[in-house]
Amino acid sequence: GKITREGAKKIRFLGTRHSASSLICTNEHAVLTTGINKIIGIKQGSNGPEVEVESGVLLGDLWDYVASRGYTLGLGYPFLRAATIGGMLSTGSHGSAHGRY
C-alpha cells in the first residue's frame, strides 16, 4: 500500500522498556531494537579509543566488553545494566550534559 503523511501512523522504537517515559506508549506501531545488539568493536579515533555498537546493545554488555579489553566507559559501575544504548541516547540519559562525550 501507499504511505502518505495524512494517514501516517507513529512508529516508536523500543528497547528493554526500562524508562518510565511516556515516549514508549503507543497504540500504533512499535519496533523492538533488542535484536539489533552487536558490538562492532573498538578502534582508535581522533580523540582516543572509540567503540562502535548497534542501538540495542545493553549497557551492561558494553561495560563488560570494554572492561575485558582493558578500557572503561568513564563512569561508575552502571546500575542500568539492562538499558539499551539507543534508549539511553533517545531519552537523554547519556550524560552529554556533563561534557564527557
N, C-alpha and C positions, 0 to 999 in steps of 0.2 A: 504494500500500500504506500501511498504518498504521505509524507510527513510535512505538515505546514506549521508555521508559528501559531496560527489561530487555534489549532486543535492540539498543539503540543502538550505533552504531559511532562511533569517534572521527573527528573532522574536523580535519585540520591545514591551516593556511593557509601557503602557501609563496610566497616572492618569488623572488629570484635564487639562493637556497640558498647564500649566501655564508658563513653561520655554520656553525661546526663543531659546533653544538649538537645533541644527540640529540633535541631537540624536533621536528626536521623529519622524523625517521624514522617511517614508518608503513606498515602492511600493510593499512590501511583506506582512508579517503577523504582526498584532498588537493585543495585549491583553490589554483590558481596566481593570485596577485594582480598579476602583472606587467602585465596588461591594464587594470588599474584605476589608471591613471597620469596623470591630468590634474592640471595645476597650475591651480587655480581663479583665483587672483590674490592681490594684496596689498591690504590695506585698513588703515585707521587703527583700531587697537584702543584700549582704555582705558589701556594701558601702552605704547603706541607701535605701530609697524607690525606687522602680523600677516600671514602668508602661509598660505593655505588650500590643501591638497593632498590627493589621494587616496593611499591606503596604498601603492600600487605605484610611486609616483614614486621614481626613483633619486636618491640624494643628490647625485651629480654634476650631474644635470639641474636639481635645485633650486638648487644652488650657482650654476650658470651663469645661471639665470633671475633670481635676486635680484641678482647682480652686474651683469647687463645693465641693471638698473633703479636702480643706484646704492646698493644695500644689501649687507649681508654677513650671514652666519649667526652671526657672533660666535665663530667658531672658525677654527683654521688650515685651510689647504687640505685638503680631505677626501681621505684616502688610500683610503677605502672608497667610491669613486665609484659602484661597482656595487651597493651595498647599498640596499635599499628603505627608505623612511621607516617603513613599517609593521613591517618586520623589525627595524629598529633599536629601535623602541619596544617590540616584543614580547620582545626578548632583553636589554633593559636597557642598550643601548649608546647611549642618547640623551643622557647627560650630566647628567640631572636631579640626580644626587647631588652635583654640583658647585654647585648653587644658581643655575644660569644661566638656567633656563627657567621 
